[in-house]
Amino acid sequence: MSRPETATLTFLVGEDDTAAAVGSGSLPVLGTPRLLAWLEAATCAGLEPLLPEGSTSVGTRVQVEHLAASPVGAEVEVSASSAYEDGRLHRFTVSARDTTSGKVLAAGEITRVVVDAERFLARL
């Protein structure tokens, strides 16, 4: 498997993305769980084109700092860049920024492991 490239995705913060909506607080700002899901989506997008038939990836480690709040209506760009690869293990450097101000909203690392989807589900 060759090394994944950088993947970048853009999201608009909606009412369903707020801390109040996802249960991670009471404020109408982007909730950390939603931000984390968006960052993971970027890692999946970076890895997806390289996966063998029948394979998928699962998240195994997250280390992310949520550095700034984003109101409803803000456009957030998330990106994931391959930082390390060892066989099935892939570590990504991830970040999020406000597209209007350029302000960094989050930064960290997410690790994913490539698995055979059918075998993985059979073990549950």
N, C-alpha and C positions, 0 to 999 in steps of 0.2 A: 504494500500500500504506500503510495507516495504521500508526501507531506501536505496537509490541508493548507489552503490559503486563508486569507482574511475574509470574513463574512461581515457584512454590515446590513442592518435592518432598521427601519424607521417606524415608530409608533406614535400615535396621538393619544395623550392621556385623556381618558373618558371617566365618567362618573363611576363605572364598574371597576376602574383601576385604582381607585383611591384607597388609602389606609382604612377609612371608615367602611368601605364596601368589602374589602378582603379580610377584615377582622384583625388588622395589625395596628390599630390605633383609632382615633376618633376624628382625625382631621381630613379635609377634602383635598389631600395631596397624594401624589403617586405613592402607593404602598410598596414597601420593600419586597414582599412576596411577588407582586406583579413585575417589578423591576428585575428580580432574579429570574423569573420565567422568561422575560424578554432576552436577558443575557444568555440563558441556556438555549433559547431558540437560535441565537446567533452561532453558538458552538455547534449545534446540530446542523445548521446550514453550511458551516465550514467543513464539516466532516461528511455529510450526506453524499456528495458526489463521488467520494472515494470508497464507500462501503461496498464490500462484496455482496453479491446476490444473497438474500436471506438474512443479512446482518443488519443490526441497528446499533445504537450506542446508548449507554445508560450513564447518568451522572453519578459520580462516586465521591466527589469532594468539591466544596464551594468555600471560597474565601473572598468575600466581597465587602467593601466599605461603601455604604450609601452616604454620600458626602453632602448632598444638597437636595432641597425639596423642589418638586415640580407641580405646578397647579394644573387643574383640569384645563384642557385646551393646549397645553404645551406639547411641542413636537420633540420626541426623544430619539436620538440615533444611538443604537447599541452596536458594538463591534466585538468580534472575537478573532484573535490572531494566534496561530499555532506557536506555542512556546517550547514544547518538548513532546517527543514521540518515542515510545519504547514498545514495540510490538503492538498490542491491542490498546495500550494506554496512551491517551492524548491529553495534554495539558494546554489550556488556552489562557492567554492574557485577555481579559475582558474590560470594556469600559462603556460608559454611557455619557452622553453630553446633550445639552439643550441645543437644538439646531439654531435657535434665534440668537442666543447670547454666546454660544460656544462654551458655556460653563460646564466643567466636568461634574457630573452627577454621581458617578460611581466608578470604582476601579477595583480590580482584583484578578483572581484566577479561578477557573473551573476545570475540573478533570473529568473526562469521560472515558469509558472503556467499551470497546467494540465487542459485541456478543452475537451469537447466533440466536435470532429472535425465537425460533421454535423451541430450541433447547432451553433457553432462558425461561420461557413461559411454562414449559413442562415441569420445571423444578419447583414451581410455586405451590 
